[in-house]
Amino acid sequence: MQQTTLGCDWCAAGKNGLRPYAVSTLALTNGKRTAKTPTLDLCARHIRQLTKQFRPMKKVRGPYKITKQERTRRATKHDPMWKEREEKVLAALKGKEGGLKGPELTKAAKLTKHYIYKVTTRLLEAGKVKRVGANGERRGFVLA
């Protein structure tokens, strides 16, 4: 008795002229199936390969831990930039007894608000600068 099996359309014929049997038949359509819709008979291996192409990629980004080596590399890379900006802010505050508030400090140091905020935070932590001004009003910075 001879039996007919459906072979994979993607695989090439093996030594004995046989191809792996097809596990499923896929209709190659955009959602509107007609009588003339072409089909693709695939084996299990090629079904996995084809569906892998339509699966969304995993996001590689996300929270990750920074190693000590990476932290030191970043610090050595950016230290000169921070030192230069700290010097600009300290030079702008030098000789100002009452201190400088935000807008005046940005003009005097010739830095953006973002860098003024970052640099003054670093200088506050280092103890080189103090905040001055009463609560409820804009507070400025003065040399410590």
Summary of the structure (lengths in Angstrom):
residues: 144
radius of gyration: 34.3
end to end distance: 99.4
largest distance: 105.8
contacts: 304
relative contact order: 0.10
helix: 41%
strand: 13%
